Amino acid sequence: MRWVVIVVRLAAEPSRHRVAVWRELRRAGAVSLAPGVWALPATPAFLPVVERARALAERGGGELLALDVTGRDEPSGAALVAAYTDAREAEWAEFVSDCAKFEAELAKEERLGKLTLAELEEEEQSLERLRRWFRDLKVRDVLALPSAISAEQRLKDCAERLEAYANRVYQAAHGFPESQREERP
């Protein structure tokens, strides 16, 4: 597998420049190999990230070196893949955890009888945030990890759960008595 190793050199102060580069690289899914040294898969999807990070470093009076590399030997290549895999797995786990929180929030609102259009709109925004996050994670997951499949199913479950909640909200908004409302799945 080919990688882009990024070496960032910036003055320690002001720290905002280092933090801006760090955030850009982390947001893109780069893994930190050492202080100021990052790695990304060498795919076209990541080229704009390298250029944005370079611009941020130069704006701070520093420089960024981008090197195309492969592992010199099997253990080195495997270490890069493992570091990248671990980072993606952690992101997928966090995503699935947020899906569970979303579903728990819907259950709580139903339990409390909070079946309002305003609450529905808020929950729709939360689901859209999960969808955007999923798309971002999917772009970074160049290794096509199995966790992505289960995360995608959790996202579908969230959408179905929101649909059931929306039906209850609409029924409540149109004056159906509680006894005539659809029961949640």
C-alpha positions in Angstrom: 0.0 0.0 0.0 1.2 3.5 -0.8 1.2 6.3 1.7 1.7 10.0 1.9 3.9 10.9 4.9 3.6 14.5 5.9 6.3 16.3 7.9 5.2 19.6 9.3 7.7 22.1 10.6 6.3 25.2 12.4 7.4 27.5 15.1 6.1 26.6 18.6 4.5 30.0 19.0 1.9 31.1 18.2 0.4 27.6 18.6 -2.7 28.4 16.5 -0.8 27.6 13.3 0.2 24.1 14.5 -3.3 23.5 15.9 -4.9 24.5 12.5 -2.7 22.1 10.6 -3.3 19.4 13.2 -7.1 19.8 13.0 -7.0 19.7 9.2 -5.1 16.5 9.2 -7.1 14.8 12.0 -10.4 15.8 10.3 -9.2 14.1 7.1 -8.2 10.9 9.0 -4.5 11.2 9.0 -2.7 9.2 11.6 0.1 10.7 13.7 3.3 8.8 13.5 5.4 11.2 15.7 5.2 14.9 16.6 4.8 16.7 13.3 4.7 13.6 11.2 1.5 12.2 9.8 0.4 9.5 7.3 -2.5 9.2 4.9 -3.2 6.7 2.2 -1.9 7.9 -1.2 -5.3 8.2 -2.9 -6.7 11.1 -4.9 -9.3 11.7 -2.2 -6.6 12.9 0.2 -4.6 15.2 -2.2 -6.7 18.3 -1.4 -6.1 17.7 2.3 -2.3 17.8 1.8 -2.6 21.0 -0.1 -4.9 22.6 2.6 -2.5 21.5 5.3 0.4 22.9 3.3 -1.3 26.3 2.9 -2.0 26.4 6.6 1.6 25.6 7.5 2.9 28.3 5.0 0.4 30.8 6.4 2.1 30.2 9.8 5.5 30.7 8.4 6.3 27.0 8.4 6.6 24.3 5.8 5.1 21.0 4.9 7.0 18.1 3.2 4.8 15.5 1.5 6.5 12.2 0.7 5.2 9.3 -1.2 6.2 6.1 0.6 5.7 2.4 1.0 6.8 0.3 4.0 10.4 -0.6 3.5 9.6 -4.1 4.7 6.6 -6.1 5.7 6.6 -5.1 9.4 6.8 -1.4 8.5 4.0 -1.6 6.0 1.9 -3.6 8.4 2.5 -1.0 11.2 1.2 1.8 9.0 -1.9 -0.2 8.0 -2.5 -1.2 11.7 -2.2 2.5 12.8 -4.7 3.6 10.1 -7.0 0.6 10.8 -7.0 1.4 14.6 -7.9 5.0 13.9 -10.8 4.1 11.6 -12.1 1.4 13.9 -12.2 4.0 16.7 -14.1 6.3 14.5 -16.6 3.6 13.5 -17.1 2.7 17.2 -17.7 6.3 18.1 -20.2 6.6 15.3 -22.1 3.5 16.4 -22.2 4.8 19.9 -23.7 8.1 18.7 -26.3 6.1 16.7 -27.3 4.4 20.0 -27.5 7.8 21.7 -29.8 9.0 18.9 -32.1 6.0 19.3 -32.1 6.4 23.1 -33.1 10.1 22.7 -36.0 9.1 20.4 -37.2 6.5 23.0 -36.9 9.1 25.8 -39.0 11.6 23.8 -41.7 9.0 23.1 -41.7 7.9 26.8 -42.1 11.5 27.9 -44.8 12.0 25.2 -42.8 14.8 23.6 -44.4 14.3 20.2 -44.0 17.8 18.7 -43.0 19.0 15.3 -40.3 21.1 16.8 -38.8 18.0 18.5 -39.1 16.1 15.2 -37.2 18.8 13.4 -34.5 18.7 15.9 -34.2 14.9 15.6 -34.2 15.1 11.8 -31.2 17.5 12.1 -29.5 15.0 14.4 -30.0 12.2 11.8 -28.7 14.4 9.0 -25.6 15.1 11.2 -25.1 11.3 11.5 -25.5 10.9 7.7 -22.9 13.6 7.0 -20.5 12.0 9.5 -21.1 8.5 8.0 -20.2 9.9 4.5 -17.0 11.5 5.9 -16.0 8.3 7.6 -16.7 6.2 4.5 -14.4 8.4 2.4 -11.6 7.9 4.9 -12.2 4.1 5.1 -10.1 3.1 2.1 -9.5 -0.3 3.7 -13.2 -1.1 3.5 -13.3 -2.3 7.1 -16.2 -4.6 8.2 -17.1 -2.1 10.9 -18.4 0.2 8.1 -21.0 -2.4 7.2 -22.4 -2.6 10.7 -22.2 1.2 11.0 -24.2 1.6 7.8 -26.8 -0.8 9.2 -27.0 1.2 12.4 -27.6 4.4 10.4 -30.4 2.7 8.5 -31.9 1.6 11.9 -31.7 5.2 13.0 -33.6 6.4 9.9 -36.3 3.7 10.4 -36.6 4.6 14.1 -36.9 8.3 13.2 -39.6 7.4 10.6 -41.6 5.6 13.3 -41.2 8.6 15.6 -42.3 11.0 12.8 -45.4 8.9 12.3 -46.3 9.2 16.0 -45.6 13.0 15.9 -47.9 13.4 12.9 -50.6 11.4 14.4 -50.4 13.5 17.6 -50.3 16.7 15.6 -53.5 15.7 13.8 -55.4 14.9 17.0 -55.4 11.1 16.9 -56.1 9.8 20.5 -53.2 7.9 22.0 -55.1 4.6 21.7 -55.3 5.0 17.9 -51.7 5.9 17.4 -49.3 3.4 15.9 -47.2 1.6 18.4 -43.5 1.9 17.9 -41.7 -1.1 16.6 
